[in-house]
């Protein structure tokens, strides 16, 4: 599929099960041409795609061995003079639930990006990506933005990407390598990505009950050069996942600093009305993200042992908004006003805290989930 497209208005996809552009299944992944591959240009023009909802059962997908979940199935081009290009899109309220088949890829924007591709200025403001399996399945890659890059990775260039959606791979998945990341799930170790720059992930990444990779997962070997080569200026909220090298982790206070916005690039990043570093493409388009809990010294979202503090107000686009919190497991974490009380448990237990803002009463935006892992 080719052509040049410009989005002229916001799109609300909630209430329907989206089929990726290019289809949800086939016999191959990582293609660079053909009817299942988008090789044109798509400019979101800063508009919002809300409520992207996908429920894919790869183990029973019309007989297809391989399945993909995302707005697009595959982005790709086999022509170095004619890149596939996607830019300037904001996603809110993403909900992807994917049960694995024989070799599946999953990402909000696209499951695969291969050949000659440019992706720039894409933000995922919230939601969840959940990967399960009936009989183990084969996870090729799952990411907050892109599932994997495998074919001619040197021709793939990604920049100015923001993800706040959670990515969770359940323990039922049998694939040993941790092919999940906050931005991209996997860069094939047979090559190195052309560039991955100016990215920020605050979404919690979980793999089989432990932390996944905050930026990019790995193919087969954590020491492969593909995991770090040509990846620069990418940052993640501490506790959202793990990384291969030091230096990319940022604190809650860093998320409010002009210094971080400048490191990411002042042409595309700024301090929003909520006081947090955000992509400029989100300015005035969507509800600002709510503040995160404040954990005790030594604790973080992936490892909580002591009581912590919850924000009850935040600066929204229309003034101050209030926040109420609920816990998916009060036996482990109980909410008492602004205080989250952590009970003693014998094993690590994941608890989801749901924040509902006063804006929820006005429109459907305004609910956020935070995955907290409690344990000694």
URQUI-V113999 format. One record per residue. N is the residue number from 1. RES is the residue in one small letter. SS is DSSP state (H for helix, E for strand, C for the rest). PSI is psi in degrees with one decimal (* if undefined). BURIAL is 1 if it has 24 or more other ideal C-beta (glycine too) atoms within 12 Angstrom, else 0. Layout:
n: <N,N>
res: <RES,RES>
ss: <SS,SS>
psi: <PSI,PSI>
burial: <BURIAL,BURIAL>
This chain:
n: <1,2,3,4,5,6,7,8,9,10,11,12,13,14,15,16,17,18,19,20,21,22,23,24,25,26,27,28,29,30,31,32,33,34,35,36,37,38,39,40,41,42,43,44,45,46,47,48,49,50,51,52,53,54,55,56,57,58,59,60,61,62,63,64,65,66,67,68,69,70,71,72,73,74,75,76,77,78,79,80,81,82,83,84,85,86,87,88,89,90,91,92,93,94,95,96,97,98,99,100,101,102,103,104,105,106,107,108,109,110,111,112,113,114,115,116,117,118,119,120,121,122,123,124,125,126,127,128,129,130,131,132,133,134,135,136,137,138,139,140,141,142,143,144,145,146,147,148,149,150,151,152,153,154,155,156,157,158,159,160,161,162,163,164,165,166,167,168,169,170,171,172,173,174,175,176,177,178,179,180,181,182,183,184,185,186,187,188,189,190,191,192,193,194,195,196,197,198,199,200,201,202,203,204,205,206,207,208,209,210,211,212,213,214,215,216,217,218,219,220,221,222,223,224,225,226,227,228,229,230,231,232,233,234,235,236,237,238,239,240,241,242,243,244,245,246,247,248,249,250,251,252,253,254,255,256,257,258,259,260,261,262,263,264,265,266,267,268,269,270,271,272,273,274,275,276,277,278,279,280,281,282,283,284,285,286,287,288,289,290,291,292,293,294,295,296,297,298,299,300,301,302,303,304,305,306,307,308,309,310,311,312,313,314,315,316,317,318,319,320,321,322,323,324,325,326,327,328,329,330,331,332,333,334,335,336,337,338,339,340,341,342,343,344,345,346,347,348,349,350,351,352,353,354,355,356,357,358,359,360,361,362,363,364,365,366,367,368,369,370,371,372,373,374,375,376>
res: <x,x,x,x,x,x,x,x,x,x,x,x,x,x,x,x,x,x,x,x,x,x,x,x,x,x,x,x,x,x,x,x,x,x,x,x,x,x,x,x,x,x,x,x,x,x,x,x,x,x,x,x,x,x,x,x,x,x,x,x,x,x,x,x,x,x,x,x,x,x,x,x,x,x,x,x,x,x,x,x,x,x,x,x,x,x,x,x,x,x,x,x,x,x,x,x,x,x,x,x,x,x,x,x,x,x,x,x,x,x,x,x,x,x,x,x,x,x,x,x,x,x,x,x,x,x,x,x,x,x,x,x,x,x,x,x,x,x,x,x,x,x,x,x,x,x,x,x,x,x,x,x,x,x,x,x,x,x,x,x,x,x,x,x,x,x,x,x,x,x,x,x,x,x,x,x,x,x,x,x,x,x,x,x,x,x,x,x,x,x,x,x,x,x,x,x,x,x,x,x,x,x,x,x,x,x,x,x,x,x,x,x,x,x,x,x,x,x,x,x,x,x,x,x,x,x,x,x,x,x,x,x,x,x,x,x,x,x,x,x,x,x,x,x,x,x,x,x,x,x,x,x,x,x,x,x,x,x,x,x,x,x,x,x,x,x,x,x,x,x,x,x,x,x,x,x,x,x,x,x,x,x,x,x,x,x,x,x,x,x,x,x,x,x,x,x,x,x,x,x,x,x,x,x,x,x,x,x,x,x,x,x,x,x,x,x,x,x,x,x,x,x,x,x,x,x,x,x,x,x,x,x,x,x,x,x,x,x,x,x,x,x,x,x,x,x,x,x,x,x,x,x,x,x,x,x,x,x,x,x,x,x,x,x,x,x,x,x,x,x,x,x,x,x,x,x>
ss: <C,C,C,E,E,E,C,C,C,C,E,E,C,C,C,C,C,C,C,C,E,C,C,C,E,E,C,C,C,C,C,C,C,C,C,C,E,E,C,C,E,E,E,C,C,C,C,E,E,E,C,C,E,E,E,E,E,H,H,H,C,C,C,C,C,E,E,E,E,C,C,E,E,E,E,E,E,C,C,C,C,C,C,E,E,E,E,E,E,E,E,E,C,E,E,E,E,E,E,C,C,C,C,E,E,E,E,C,C,E,E,E,E,E,E,C,E,E,E,E,E,E,E,E,C,C,E,E,E,E,E,E,C,C,C,C,C,C,E,E,E,E,E,C,C,E,E,E,E,C,C,C,H,H,H,E,E,E,E,E,E,E,E,C,C,E,E,E,E,C,C,C,C,C,C,C,C,C,C,E,E,C,C,E,C,C,E,C,C,C,C,C,C,C,E,E,E,E,E,E,E,C,C,C,E,E,E,C,C,E,E,C,E,C,C,E,C,C,C,C,C,C,C,C,H,H,H,C,C,C,E,E,E,E,E,E,E,C,C,C,C,E,C,C,C,C,C,C,E,E,C,C,C,H,H,H,C,H,H,H,H,H,H,H,C,C,C,C,E,E,E,C,C,C,C,C,E,E,E,H,H,H,C,C,C,C,C,C,C,C,C,C,C,E,C,C,C,C,C,E,C,C,E,E,C,C,C,E,E,C,C,C,E,E,E,E,C,C,E,E,E,E,E,E,E,E,E,C,C,C,C,C,E,E,E,E,C,C,E,E,E,E,C,C,C,C,C,C,E,E,E,E,E,E,E,E,E,H,H,H,H,C,C,C,C,C,E,E,E,E,E,E,E,E,C,C>
psi: <125.0,-162.5,165.4,125.6,144.0,126.3,129.2,-3.2,165.8,153.5,131.1,111.2,4.6,148.1,-0.8,154.3,110.3,134.2,122.7,145.2,117.1,-8.5,160.8,-9.8,160.9,-163.8,-9.8,156.4,177.2,34.2,154.6,-2.6,167.3,173.3,-17.8,-3.2,131.6,116.1,22.3,-151.0,143.3,114.7,112.3,-12.2,28.2,5.8,163.5,131.4,107.2,150.5,26.8,113.9,123.9,128.3,100.7,127.6,92.6,-19.9,-10.3,61.6,72.8,30.4,-2.4,139.3,-33.9,135.9,150.4,144.7,133.0,173.5,-45.9,148.1,-57.0,135.4,132.5,161.6,145.1,13.2,113.5,-16.6,-0.2,80.4,143.7,135.9,130.5,134.0,162.1,52.4,140.9,128.9,139.4,153.9,47.7,136.7,101.2,123.3,115.0,118.7,124.2,146.6,-136.0,5.5,83.8,150.6,143.9,132.4,150.2,-53.5,-51.2,150.6,-37.3,146.9,114.3,156.8,-113.3,103.1,139.2,127.4,124.4,139.8,59.1,131.4,132.2,106.9,-15.6,166.2,-160.9,146.4,118.3,126.7,123.7,178.3,142.6,-47.0,46.7,-57.5,176.0,105.5,114.8,-38.1,138.6,129.7,161.5,-31.2,-54.5,141.5,-51.6,160.2,124.8,-39.7,118.5,56.6,-25.3,-20.5,3.6,125.4,124.8,134.1,155.4,61.3,139.7,132.4,128.7,4.4,144.9,146.0,120.2,123.5,119.9,166.0,-13.9,-16.3,131.6,-10.3,120.0,-48.2,146.2,82.7,52.9,138.6,159.0,-30.9,-55.1,138.3,-30.0,134.5,117.5,131.8,-6.4,-6.2,-172.0,139.7,146.5,-47.7,142.5,106.7,154.2,64.9,149.2,124.6,126.4,-0.8,139.5,129.4,121.2,134.5,110.0,43.7,-7.9,176.4,135.7,-169.1,133.9,-33.3,-63.5,133.7,-179.3,162.1,-64.4,-28.5,125.5,-18.3,-1.8,142.2,-24.4,-20.5,-21.2,-21.1,133.1,22.4,110.3,151.3,33.6,132.1,158.8,148.2,129.6,134.3,-12.2,-21.2,-172.1,171.9,169.1,-29.6,166.2,158.7,-16.8,-13.8,135.5,150.7,173.8,-38.9,-34.4,-33.1,-12.3,11.2,140.7,-30.1,-40.8,-41.4,-38.9,-37.2,-38.6,-30.8,109.4,-17.4,-25.3,-14.1,150.2,173.6,115.7,177.5,-23.4,-7.6,8.5,151.1,126.9,159.3,140.8,-24.3,-19.0,-8.0,120.5,1.8,-35.6,166.6,137.6,151.5,144.5,156.7,155.9,161.5,156.4,114.9,158.3,159.5,131.4,-13.9,159.2,174.7,-34.3,-4.1,93.3,127.5,-15.8,161.1,150.8,171.2,137.4,135.8,139.4,-6.9,160.7,160.7,103.5,178.0,-27.9,20.5,-168.3,133.8,152.5,157.9,133.8,146.5,148.7,155.5,138.4,-15.2,82.9,-18.2,-19.0,-47.1,117.7,136.6,127.1,84.5,-122.7,3.4,127.9,115.5,121.5,122.6,153.8,131.0,156.2,-19.3,158.8,132.9,126.5,130.8,136.2,122.7,126.2,124.0,122.5,123.7,165.7,-20.5,-24.8,-30.9,-16.2,-36.0,-178.2,-15.2,146.7,20.7,136.4,142.7,141.0,121.6,122.2,132.0,120.5,136.9,164.4,*>
burial: <1,1,0,0,0,0,0,0,0,0,0,0,1,1,0,0,0,1,1,1,1,1,1,1,1,1,0,1,1,1,1,1,1,1,0,1,1,1,1,1,1,1,1,1,0,1,1,1,1,1,1,1,1,1,1,1,1,1,1,0,1,0,0,1,0,1,1,1,1,1,1,1,1,1,1,1,1,0,0,0,0,0,1,1,1,1,1,1,1,1,1,1,1,1,1,1,1,1,1,1,1,1,1,1,1,1,1,1,1,1,1,1,1,1,1,1,1,1,1,1,1,1,1,1,1,1,1,1,1,1,1,1,1,0,0,0,1,1,1,1,1,1,1,1,1,1,1,1,1,1,1,1,1,1,1,1,1,1,1,1,1,1,1,1,1,1,1,1,1,1,0,0,1,0,1,0,1,1,1,1,1,1,1,1,1,1,1,1,1,0,1,1,1,1,1,1,1,1,1,1,1,1,1,1,1,1,1,1,0,0,1,1,1,1,1,1,1,1,1,0,0,0,0,1,0,1,1,1,0,1,1,0,1,1,1,1,1,1,1,1,1,1,1,1,0,0,0,1,1,1,0,1,0,1,1,1,0,0,0,1,1,0,1,1,1,0,0,1,1,1,1,1,0,1,1,1,1,1,1,1,1,1,0,0,1,1,1,1,1,1,1,1,1,0,1,0,0,0,1,1,1,1,1,1,1,1,1,1,1,1,1,1,0,1,1,1,1,0,0,0,1,0,1,1,1,0,1,0,0,0,0,1,1,0,1,0,0,0,0,1,1,1,0,0,0,0,0,0,1,1,1,1,1,1,1,0,1,1,1,0,0,0,0,0,1,1,1,1,1,1,1,1,1,1,1,0>
